[in-house]
């Protein structure tokens, strides 16, 4: 069995990743590929928790800009993440990965409520756990959810999956060809440089709890597996005490 660097991880997947670059909110073939990568890592003995976004369906900030009440818009966004969670659960279970969805808002007909001890027990039993519904609070992003849940379940690393961008750059590499990739820096440097890794609340949580973050491109074949084994891919954001 391949040696892994991490035993328990939290993977953040944006809602946009589910569309696979198509005009559809969800591309089933793309979700199946993501599930396949998660299955490979589970078979390596890694405990996998996942937070999904809902941006392929809904963006609360955009709705607010068009006059919608921000709190209502954010709750609608939480429901969008539940849809993505159920789609990913189905894809994982078709791959043979036993999966549980836990939500921060009550929706017992399709998912369990988020209970920290139960989530950890699922992980210990080899089940993948998908966290949906954000934190259950408006004004909180799924980035913040990812940092919070990772800390709560005592994950060793937060894996931030990006689309077609393999790490953090000095500028948007899709728009600026002169942008340079940053291989490694600290949480504090990221905050001071105002790099768009995640929102400041999420980054501060990771800083305070010394939770390392690996930003990488999920679309590159075997990248998730490479991150788990400690291969230097993407960008590592840490307290400075971890080796990349």
PyMOL commands that set and color helices and strands:
alter all, ss='L'
color gray80, all
select helices_A, chain A and resi 15-19+28-42+60-65+70-94+116-124+142-152+187-193+200-208+223-228
alter helices_A, ss='H'
color red, helices_A
select strands_A, chain A and resi 8-13+47-52+99-103+112-113+128-132+157-162+168-169+181-182+184-186+212-217+235-238
alter strands_A, ss='S'
color yellow, strands_A
deselect
rebuild
show_as cartoon
